[in-house]
Amino acid sequence: MKSFQNLKENPEFFERYFIKEYMIQAIRKFFEAKNYHELESPILADALPQERYLNVLSTEIQLQNGTKKTAYLIPSTETWNKKILAAGLGNHFTITKVFRGLEEISPNHAPEFTMLEWYELDHNYHDLMDSTEELIKSIIEYINSKKLNHYRYDDGTVLYNDTKIKFFEKWQRKSVRELFKENLDTNLEDIISLDGVKILAEKLNVKILDNDDWHTIFDIIFSEFIETKFPEDIPIFVYDYPKIMCPLTKPSETDPLVSQKVELYIARKEIANGYTELLDADLQKENFDREQKARAELGRPEIKYDNDLIDALSLGIPKVAGIGMGLDRLAMILANAKSISDINFFPASEWN
C-alpha cells in the first residue's frame, strides 16, 4: 500500500508527516529572526566541485538547436552559496532537494532528500556547533507549540527507538583524535598513512581488500568501532577530521593532521556536516586537482570541473563557516519513525 492510500484509510497518521513541514517553518522563522537571506539554489548544474567519492546523478539535456549538454542534479548547494558570498550577499540559508547517485534506498538513505545549508560570516566550526544546537532546540520548541496529539517533547526529550534523547541537556563534543584514543587506544599520527590504517584494521580483524584506499579503510573502522560507541540519548558533535578527508575545508591552525570540520550525530545517525570554509583559491584548486586525479585512479566517472568556484574564491570571500543538515533524518527522529520513507508523502521506497 502506498503512503497516500494508507493516509486515506488512516488520517491520524498525517501528524507524523507534518513534523517535517513544521521543521521547515521553524527553520525559516529561526533564520528570519537573525536577518538571514534565503537563497534559491539551482537543481541542475553544468559543473561541480571535485570530490573523489562523490556519486552524482546526471542527465542529458537536448536544446532546440540540437546541442546536447550534460547536467548534474546537485548533491549540495555549497558552490552557489560560496559564489553568492563572493558577490556580497552575507549570511544566508538554503532549503532544497539534493541528490546522490549509487545511494541505496533504505531506512536512512534515499537518492533524493531535503537539505538545509547555511553560512555564517566571521564564524568558524565551533560557532557552527553553537548555532546548530540552538536551531534544533528551537525546532523542538516550535513543534511543541503546535500541541500535536502524538508528538510532545516535554523538557526537550524526544522518544526515538525506545530511547529518550535529551535535547535540552548538554550536548557532547569530541574530536576524532579523542575518539580514536578513547575507544581504540590509537593515536591519529599512527593511522594517517595507508600502511598505518591497514595495521589497525588487521589488529581489529577488519576484512579489507588489497585495493582498498585509506579513505575506505578509515570509514570502515570509524563506522564499526567509533560510531557504534556514540551516545544514543544525547547528540554529539565530532570535529577535527583528518585533512585528507576535507578538500573544501580550512586546515587546522594548531594541528597539521586535521581540518576544521564538524559532524553532528543524533541517535548514532549523521545529521549535519559543516566546516570553516577554505577560502584560499590556489589551495582549493590544488585540492580539486588532487581529487580529480584520485577519481580517475579509482575509475569513477569524470565530473566537469567547477572553475567558477575557483574564480569566486579569487574574488575574495570573508571568513565564513557553513553547514549542511539532512532534514529527512532529523524528521525521522523527531517523529519516532522507522524510516525516512515514513516522513515523506512520496518516498523513493514506493517506486514501481
DRENVO-999075 format. One record per residue: x, y, z of N, C-alpha, C in turn. Coordinates in steps of 0.05 Angstrom, whole numbers, plus 32768, in hexadecimal, padded with zeros to 4 digits. Example, Ala and Ser with C-alpha at 12.3 -4.5 7.8 and 13.67 -1.06 7.14 Angstrom:
81087F8E809C80F67FA6809C81087FBE809C
81017FD3808E81117FEB808F81028001809D
//
This chain:
80117FE88000800080008000801280198000
800C802C7FEE801B80457FED801380578004
8024806B8009801F807D80208004808C801D
7FFE809680057FE680A580017FCD80938005
7FCF80797FFF7FB9806780037FB680618021
7FCD805E802F7FCC8059804B7FC18070805A
7FC8808980527FBD80A1805F7F9F80A4805A
7F96809B80437F79809D803E7F6A808C8052
7F75807580597F688063806C7F6F80698089
7F868076808D7F8F807C80A97F98809980AB
7F8580AC80AA7F8C80C980AA7F9B80D180C3
7F9980C180D97FA780C980F27FC580C980EE
7FCF80BC80D97FEC80BB80D37FF680D580C7
7FE580E780BF7FEE810080B38001810F80C6
7FFC810D80E0800D811C80F3802A811580EF
803080FC80EA804C80F480E68059810280CF
804A810680B98055811380A18057813180A6
8046813C80B78047815980BC8060816180CB
806E814E80D88087815580E6809B816380D4
809F815980BD80B2816580AA80A9818080A1
808F8183809C8084819D8095808881B280AB
808381AA80C4808781BD80DA80A581C380DE
80B681AF80D980D381B480DB80DB81CA80C8
80D281C980B080D981DD809C80CE81F880A3
80B581F980AE80AA821280B880BC821E80CE
80C5820C80E080D5821580F780F0821F80ED
80FC821280D98116821A80CF8114823680C2
80FF823B80B280FC825580A680F8826B80BB
80E9826480CF80E4827780E580FE827D80F4
810E826980F98128826C8107813A827E80F8
813E827A80DE8151828A80CF814682A680C8
812C82A880C5812082C280C1812582D480D9
812482C980F1812982D8810A814682E2810B
815882D480FD817482DC80FD817B82EC80E3
816682F480D4816A830480BC817B82F680A6
817882DC80A4818582CD808F817482CF8075
818182D0805E817382CD8045816F82B0803F
815A82AA802F8156828F8025815E828E8008
8171827D8001817B827B7FE6816D82647FD7
816382697FBF815882547FAE816E82497F9D
8174822F7FA1818A82227F93817F82147F7A
818F82127F65818782027F4E818681E47F56
817681D57F48817581B87F4C818881AA7F38
818B81B67F20819C81AC7F0B81B681BD7F0A
81CC81B07F0581E681BE7F0381F681B37EEB
820681C47EE0821781BA7EC9823381B27ED2
823A81B77EEC825481B07EF7825181AE7F15
8264819F7F228263819A7F3E827F819A7F4A
8281819F7F65829B819C7F7282A5817F7F6F
82BF817C7F6E82CC81627F6B82CF81547F87
82C2813D7F8A82C5812D7FA282C781107F99
82DA81027FA382E080E77F9882CA80D37F9C
82BB80D57FB182A680C17FB6828A80CB7FB1
828780E37FA4826D80EE7F9F826080DE7F88
824880D37F8E823880C57F7A822280D77F71
822380E07F59821080F47F4F81FB80E77F3D
81E480F37F3C81CF80EC7F2981D181017F12
81D080F87EFA81D2810B7EE381BD81047ECF
81B881177EBE81A581137EA881AF81227E8F
81A6811A7E7881AE81287E60819781397E56
819D81537E51818881667E48818E816C7E2B
8179816A7E1B817C81717DFF816D818C7DFA
817C819F7DF0817181BA7DEA816381BA7DCF
815581D07DCA814581D17DB1815781D07D98
816F81DA7D9A818181DA7D83818F81BF7D80
818881AB7D90819481917D8E81AC818C7DA0
81B681A27DAC81CD819F7DBE81C6818F7DD7
81D8817C7DDF81D3816C7DF681E781747E0D
81DC81777E2581EC817E7E3C81E7816B7E53
81FC81657E6181F981567E7A81F381687E91
81DF81617EA081D781717EB881D7815F7ED0
81E181697EE681E281597EFF81CC81627F12
81BF814E7F1E81AC81547F3481BD815A7F4D
81B981717F5981CD817A7F6D81CE81687F86
81E781627F8F81EA81527FA881E981647FC1
81EE817E7FBD81EB81917FD381EA81AD7FC6
81E681C27FD681E481DD7FCB81FE81EC7FCF
821281E07FDA822A81EE7FE3823782017FCF
823A81F77FB6824782087FA2823882227F9D
821E82227F9E820E823A7F99820E824C7FB2
820F823F7FC98211824F7FE2822B82607FE2
824082537FD9825A82617FD9825B82777FC3
824F82717FAC824F82857F97823F829E7F9F
822982997FAD821982B07FB6822682BF7FCD
823682B17FDD824682BE7FF1825B82D07FE4
826782C77FCE827B82D77FC0826E82F07FB5
825482ED7FAD824583057FA3823E83197FB9
823F830F7FD2823A83227FE8821F831E7FF7
821183077FF381F78304800081F88303801E
820C82F68029820E82F48046820082DB8051
81F882DC806B81EB82C5807881D282BC8069
81D082A2806481B98298805581B6827A8059
819E82708051819982538053818B824A803A
818B82308036817D8224801E816F820B8027
81578207801E814881ED8022814181E38007
814A81CB8000814481C17FE5814781A37FE5
813E81967FCF8143817A7FCA816081777FBF
816E81627FC98188815B7FBE8188813E7FB7
819C81357FA8819B811A7F9C81B6810D7F9E
81B680F27FA281CF80E37FA381CB80CA7F92
81DE80C47F8181DE80AB7F7281E880947F82
81E3807C7F7881EB80637F8581E380627FA3
81CD806F7FA981C3806F7FC481AF80597FC8
81B280497FDD819E80347FE2818480417FEC
816E80337FE68155803C7FF18150802C800A
8153803980218153802B803B8146803D8050
81448034806981388045807D814780608081
81618060807C817180798080817A80868066
8174807B804F817F80858036816A80868020
816D8099800E815D809B7FF6816C80AC7FE2
816880A87FC8817780B87FB4816E80D57FB3
815780DB7FBF814D80F77FC0814680FD7FDD
814F81147FE78148811C80028149813A8005
813E8144801C813C816180208154816A8031
8162817E8028817A81888035817681A6803D
817F81AC8055818281C7805F819F81CD805F
81A881E4805381C381ED805681C2820B805E
81D58212807081D6822E807881F38236807C
81F8825180798213825C807A82148274808C
82288274809E822A828980B38245829880AF
824382B280AA825B82C280A6826A82C680C1
828482C780BF829682CC80D6829382B780EC
828B829F80E48288828980F78299827180EE
829D825E810082AC824680FA829B822D8101
82A882168100829881FD8104828F81FA8121
829D8206813482938206814F827A82168152
8279822D81448260823D81448249822D8138
824F821E8123823A820D8116822E81FA812A
823E81EF813B823381DC814F821F81EB8161
82258203816982138213817A81F98218816B
81FB8222815281E38229814381D28211813C
81DF81FA813681D081E2812F81C081D88147
81CD81D9815E81BE81D1817781A781E4817C
81AC81FD817981978211817D8180820D816A
81868207815081718203813C816081EB8143
816C81D58149815D81BC814D814C81BF8166
815681CC817B814581D08192812D81E2818C
813281F6817A811B82078173810781F88162
811081E5815280FD81D5814280EC81C48155
80F881B8816A80E981A9817D80D481BA818B
80DC81D2819380CA81E481A180B281EB818F
80B981F0817580A481F88162809081E1815E
809981C9815A808781B28156807681AE8170
808281B28187807381B081A0805C81C481A1
806181DC8195804C81F08196803481E98185
803781D58174802081CC8163800D81BA8172
801681B1818A800581A1819B7FF98189818C
800A817A817F8002816281717FF9814C8184
7FE8813A817A7FDE8125818C7FF381108192
8005810A817F801780F38182803480FC8186
803A811681838056811E8185805981368198
805F812F81B18064814381C68081813E81D0
8090815381D180AC815181D980B0815F81F4
80A68153820980A7815F822480C58162822C
80CC8179823580E8817F823E80FC81798228
80F4817B820E8106817681F8810E815981F5
80FE814781FF8104812A81FD80F4811E81E6
8102811181D480F6810581BD80F980E781BE
80E380D881BD80E480BB81BD80EA80B181A1
810080A2819E8107809781848112807B8188
81058067817B810E804B817E81118043819B
80FE804981AB80FD804281C88113805081D8
8121806481CC8135807381DB812B809081DE
812E809B81F5812780B781FA813F80C881F5
813E80D881DF815480EA81D88150810581E6
8163810D81F5816081258206816D813D81F7
815D814A81E78167816081D7816E817981E7
8161817D81FE81658195820E817B81928223
8188817B8224819F8177823581B8817D8225
81CF817D823281E88185822581F08171820F
81F5817A81F781FD816981E1821B816381E3
8223814C81DA823F814481DB824E815081C3
8268815581C7827A815D81B18295814E81B5
829C813F81A082B4812F81A182C381318186
82DE8133818882EE8133817082F281178166
82F98114814D82FF80F98142831780EE8150
832A80FF8156834280F68165833A80EA8180
832980F8818F832080EE81A9831180D381A6
830080D1819282F080B9818F830180A08189
831580A381788327808D817283378085818B
83408098819A834F809281B2833E808581C7
8325808F81CB8314808481E0830A806881D9
8302806481C082F5804B81B88308803681AE
831F803E81A28331802A8196834E802D81A0
8352803F81B3836D804481BD8381804981A6
8378805981938388805D817B838C807B8177
83A58083817083AB809E816A83A680A4814D
839C80BC8147839580C3812C83AE80C2811A
83C580C9812583DE80C8811583E480AC810B
83DB8098811983E2807C811283D0807180FB
83BA807F80F583A8807480E083A4808880C9
83B4809D80C883B080B180B383BB80A88098
83CB8092809883D68087807F83C6806E8078
83C88065805F83BB804D805783C580358066
83E08033806983EB801C807883E2801C8095
83E0803480A183D8803680BC83BB802D80C1
83A9803680AF838D802F80B38389801180AC
83998006809B83987FE9809583A07FD880AE
83B47FE280BC83BD7FD480D483A77FD480E9
83997FEB80EC83837FEC80FF836D7FD980F6
83667FD980DD83517FC880D283587FAA80D8
83717FA380D583797F8780DA83767F8180F8
837E7F948109837B7F908125835E7F8C812E
834C7F9A8120832F7F99812683217F838117
83307F73810883247F5D80F8830F7F6880E3
83157F7F80D983047F8B80C4830D7F7F80A9
82FA7F75809A83007F6A808083017F80806B
83187F83805E831C7F97804A83267F8A8030
83227F98801A832C7F8E800083477F9A7FFA
83567F8D7FE983717F967FE283707FB37FD6
835B7FB97FC7835A7FD37FBA834A7FE87FCA
83437FE27FE383357FF67FF48349800D7FFA
834080257FF68351803C7FFC834D80458019
835C805A8021835B8063803D833F806B8045
8331807A803483168083803B8304806C8041
83048057803082F28041803482F78032804E
8311802E80548317801F806D831180308085
8317804A80848311805C809B82F3805C80A0
82E3805E808A82C6805F808D82BB8046809A
82C6802F809282BD8015809E82C2801580BC
82DB801C80C382E2801C80DF82D1803080EF
82CE804880E482BE805D80F282A1805480F6
8295804880E18279804180E38275802980F6
8288801680F682847FFE8106828E80008123
82A28011812882AE8012814282AC802D8151
82A48042814282A2805C814F828480658150
827780658139825B806E8138824A805D814B
824F8043814C823F8031815D82418036817A
8255804781828259804E819E824D806981A5
824280778191823680918196821E808E81A9
821980A281BA820180A081CB81E880A181BA
81D3809381C381BA809381B581A680A781C1
81AC80B081DA819980C181E881A180DE81E8
81B880E581DD81C2810181DB81CE810581C0
81C8811B81B381D68121819981F48125819E
8204811F818A82218123818C822D81308173
823D81448177824D81508161826881428160
8270813A8149828A812F8144829981428132
82B28149813A82C0815E812A82DD81588127
82EB81688117830781658110830C814A8102
8301814880EA8305813080D98320813280CA
832C811B80C48345811B80B58343812C809C
8358813B80978358814F8081835381428066
835C812A80628359811C8048833B81188041
832981198055830D8115805082FE812E8049
830C8145804982FD815F804A830881728034
8302816D801B830D817E80068302819A8005
82EB81A0801282DF81BA801182E281C9802C
82F281BE803E82F381C7805A830D81D58060
830B81E98071832481F7807A833381E4808D
834D81E28088835E81D1809A835F81DD80B6
836381CC80C9836681D580E5837F81E780E8
837C81FB80F98393820D80FE83A582028114
839D81ED812283AD81E2813983B681C58135
83A881B6812283AE819A811F83B281958101
83CA818F80F783CF818C80DB83C1817480CE
83B6816280DE83AA814A80D2838C814D80CC
8380816280D78362816380D58359817D80C9
833F817D80C28332819580B8831B819D80CA
831181B580C682FC81C080D882E081B780CF
82DC819D80D182C3819180C982B4818580E1
8299818780E18289817C80F68271816D80EA
826A815780F78251814980F0824181458109
82268147810682138143811C820781278119
82078118812F81FA80FE813081E480FF8145
81CC80F5813D81B680F2815081AC80D5814D
81AA80C8816481A280AB816381B5809B8151
81CE80A3815181E38095814181DF80988123
81CF80AC811B81CB80B280FE81D880CD80F8
81E680CE80E181F180E880D981DB80FA80D0
81D9811180DC81C4812480D681CE813D80C7
81E6814680CE81F1815F80C3820F815D80BF
8219816C80AC8235816C80A5823D8188809D
8250819380AC825781AF80A7827581B480AC
827E81CC80A5829A81D380A9829F81F180A6
82B681F980B082C1821380AA82CA8211808D
82BF8223807C82C48221805F82E082278057
82EA821880448304821D8038830082348023
830E824A8026830A82618016832282688004
8337825880068350825C7FF6834B824F7FDB
834982607FC6834282567FAB835882437FA1
837182497FA5838782387F9B8387821D7FA9
8383821D7FC4838282047FD2836981F47FCB
835382017FC6833B81F37FBE833E81E57FA3
834B81F47F90835181E87F76836381D07F79
837781D37F8A838A81BC7F8F837B81A47F99
836881A97FAC835881937FB7834681867FA2
833981977F928328818C7F7D8338817C7F68
834F81867F61836081777F4E8367815C7F59
836D815B7F73837481417F80835B812F7F81
8344813A7F87832C812A7F88832481207F6C
832881317F58832281297F3C833481117F34
834D81137F3A836080FE7F34835980E47F43
835180E77F5C834980CF7F6C833080C27F60
831D80D27F56830580C77F49830D80B67F31
831F80C07F21832880B27F09833580987F11
834680997F26835480807F2E8341806C7F3A
832B80757F45831780627F50830380587F3B
830680637F2282F5805B7F0C82D980677F0E
82D6807D7F1C82BC808A7F1F82B7809D7F08
829D80A17F01829680B27EEB82A180CF7EEF
82AA80DA7ED982B480F67EDA829D81097EE0
82A3811D7EF0829081337EF6829C814C7EEB
828B815B7EDC829581757ED1829E81877EE7
82B681937EE382C481A37EF882B581BE7EFB
82B081C57F1482A281DE7F1A82B781F57F1D
82C082007F0782D382157F0782C7822F7F13
82AC82327F11829F824A7F1C82A3824C7F3A
82A582357F4882A982367F6582C582417F6B
82D882387F5C82F482427F5F82F482617F5A
82E682697F4582E482867F3F82D782957F55
82C282897F6182B482977F7882C7829A7F8F
82D782867F9582EA82887FAB82FF829D7FA5
8307829F7F8C831B82B37F84831182CF7F87
82F682D37F8582EA82ED7F8982ED82F67FA6
82ED82E27FB882EF82E87FD482D582E37FE3
82D682D27FF782BF82CC800882C782D18025
82B682DE803482BD82E3805082BF82C88060
82CC82C9807682CD82B1808882B082A7808C
82AC828E8088829082838089829182658091
827C825C809E8278824080A4825D82388099
825B8220808E824282168082823D81F9808A
822381F2808A821B81D78093820381CE8084
820281B4807E81EA81A8807181DD81948084
81C38195808581B481838097819F81748088
819F8159808A818A8149807E8170814A808D
815C815680828143815A8091813281408093
8136812E8080812681158081812D81048099
81478101809E815080F180B5814780FE80D0
814A811980D18142812680E98124812380EE
8114812580D880F7812280DA80F0810580E3
80FF80F280D980FB80D680E080FE80D280FF
811380DF810A811880DD8126810280EB8136
80FB8103812E80E78112813D80CB8105813B
80C680F6812680AC80E9812280AD80CC812C
80C480C4813780C780A8814180BF8094812B
80C8809A811380C2808980FB80D8807580F7
80D1805E80EB80E5804980E680F5804F80CD
80EB806080BB80F9806580A280F380818098
8105808C808780FE80A6807B80E780A48068
80E0808C805F80C88088804F80AF808F805E
80B1808D8079809980918089809480AE808F
80A580C1808680A080DD808A809E80EC8070
809E80DE805A809B80EA803F808280DE8032
807280EF8027805980E6801A805E80D48002
807380D97FF3807880CA7FDB809680C07FDA
809C80AD7FEB80B880A47FEE80C280937FD7
80DC80937FD480E980827FBF80E480657FC3
80DF805D7FDC80DA80407FE280C080367FD6
80AF80497FCD809680407FC1809680427FA2
80AE80467F9780AF80467F7A80A7802B7F6F
809A802B7F58809280127F4B80A980057F3E
//
